[in-house]
Amino acid sequence: MIGLSNPIARSADWAARVPLGRALPSRIASVVLLVLSLPLWIVAAAIVWASLGRPLFFRQSRSGLGARPFVICKFRTMHEGRDVDGALLPDALRETPATRLMRSIRIDELPQLLSIARGDMAFIGPRPLLPATIAEFGELGRIRGTVRPGLSGWAQVNGNTRLTNSEKLALDLWYVRNRSLWLDLRILVLTVQVALLGERVDRRHVDHAVKAMPAGTVRS
């Protein structure tokens, strides 16, 4: 479990520094991108229909700003195959080659533009997690939730699936503390790079974020 073993770690220094007036431009930009990306929606829908059938979308409740739950929507990329014990098969065995490509270039994330348009998400921020997962983080989960979850984030461009949960949390908290327009633009550029070249762990950034975790943090 990841959390705070000591309430003293609730330091004002770890309060979110949230620039004001940024939600509206993001919502407007998301609407523009929704319109421009409609041809990709059609392609993605056709791939899911041909590979997996209906439903086309995957929906799930996630934790948003201030731990407020909202429903996230993505194009479905996996079937519901299970083993002999009834447990879901590993992700890699439930994908098809076509849906795996969709995930690698992030086309499955297009419906989340709707969440940005509604104000539930931002383009950049910690990825939205299950409410139960955020609750397990304790005070760190509360701090993480002081910014809107994002379509991409600092953890996603520094290793993402190659990182441990503790490392991803450390990167998310580092982002919350150091958030700026310049950092958001940098993450946008790196997101394109990851989509084209694949995930790579930037150990320098990961180690720096881990070292910056507040005193009293329990890591596992």
N, C-alpha and C positions, 0 to 999 in steps of 0.2 A: 504494500500500500504506500501511496505517496501522500504526504500531508505535512502538517506542522505539529511537532510534539510539544510546542511551547507557544502560548498565546502572545508572549513577549515579541515574537517574530512579526506581529502585526505592526509593522513600522510604517510611518507616514512616508518614508522614503520609497516604499513600494506601492504607494497609491498610483493609480493610472494617471498619466498625463495625456488627457484626451483633447486634441485640438478641436475647437468648436467650428460649426458651420461646414462640416465636410460630408454629412450624410446626404444633403440635397443634391450636390453635384454628382455624387455616386449614383443616386437613384435616377437622375436624368440620363447619365451615361449608360446605365444598365438598360433603360428603355430603348435608347438608340441602338445598342448592341443587340438587343432582342430582335429588333426589326432586321438589322443587317445579317444576323446569324440564322434567319429562318431557313435558307437553303440547307445549312448544316443540320438543322433540326429534322428536316425531311430525310436527309441521308441517314442520320442516326436512328430515326424511327424505323426506317426501312431495314437497317442492319439488325436491330433488335427483333423486329417482326419475323425476319427470315431466319435468324439464329435461335431465338428463344420463344417466339410467339408472344402472346399477351400474358400479363400486362406489359405495357411499354415502359412504365415508370416504377421506380422504387421510392417509396415514401417512408419516412421515419421521424419520430419526434426527437429533436435535439435541443441542447441548452444554448440560449442566446444571450444577449446583453442583459446583465443583471440576473442571470440564471433563468430568465423567462423562456419557457419552452416554445418552440415553433416547429413546424413540419418542414423538413428538408425534402427536396425532390431531385432525383437524378434519373437518367436513362438506365434501365435495368441492364446489367452486364453479366449476370450469373443466373443459372438455373437453380432449382431447389433440390438437387441430387443429395441423397443421404446414404450413409453406410448401413451395414446390417443392424447396427444398434439404434438407428434412427437419428444419429447426429449428422449435421450438415458436413458435406465433404469440404476439404480445404479449398480456398478461393481459386487456386490455380486449376483445380479439377472441375470447377463449375463454370469457368469461362469458356468461350469459344475463341478461335483465332481472331475473328472479326471484333468481338467485344473486348478482347485483350488489347487490340490496337486502339479501340475507342478510349479505353482507360489510360493508355500510355500517352495519348495526345490530349487527354482531358475533355474530349467531346461529350463524355457522359455527364459532365458537370454543367452543361449549358442551361438546364432548367433552373439552376441556382441563381441565374440572372433575375428570375422572378422574385426570389427572396431578397435580393439586393434592391429591386424596385419597390418592394413592400417596406423596406427599412429593417428587415430582420437580419440582414447580413451586409458586409462590405466587400469590396474587391479584395482587400488585403486585411488579414487578421488571423488569429488562431483558428484552426479548423473547428467547426461545430462538432461537439462530442455528445454522447448520450448523457442525459441528466444524472444517471446513476454514477457515471464515471467522474463527472464534475464534483458530485457530492463526496466521492472517495478522496478527492484532492484536498478537502477541507478548506482552510483559509486560502491556500494557493489557488483553489478552484474559484473562490470568490474574486481574487485579484485577476485571474485570467479572464473572468467574465465582465470586467469593467470596460472592455472594448467589444465591439461587434465581432462575431466570428466572420472569417473571410473565405473567399473562394480559393485563395492561396495564402501562404504565410511563411514566416522565417524558418519554421521547422521543415516545411515542404520543399524549400529550395536548398536545404542543407543536409539532405539525406532521407527524410521522410520515412519510408518503410524500412530503411536500413538502420534506423535509430531505435533505441530502447524508448519505452514510454517515459522514463525519467528524463532522458535527453530531450525528447520532444517538448515535455513540459517546461524544462529549463529554457529552451529556445523561445517558447511562447511567452514566458514571463519576461525574458530579456526584451522581446519585442514590445510588450506592454509598457515597460519602463523607458524604452528608448524610441518610441514611436514618433515618426516625423514624416513629412511629405517626401523628403529625399529618400528615406528608408523604404517607403511604400513604392516609389518609382524603381528603386533598385530591385525590390522583390518582384515587381512586374517583369522586368527585364530577365531576371534569373528564372522566372517561371517559364518564359518562352524557351530559354536555354535548356531547362530540364525536360520540357516537352519534346524538344528536338534531339537531345543527346542522352537522355536518361538520367536517373538519380545518381548522385555522387555525394559522399559524405565529406563535408568541409570540417575536418577535425579541429581546425583552429577556432572556428566559430562555435562549434559544439562545446569544446573545453572551456572557452571563455564564458559561455552562458552558464555552464554547470558551476564554475567557480563563483559566479555572481549570485547564485541562489542564496536567499536570506538565511541567517543563522537560525538553527533549530529545525531545519528541513530534514525530514527522514526520507532517504532515497532507497529504492528497491528495484 
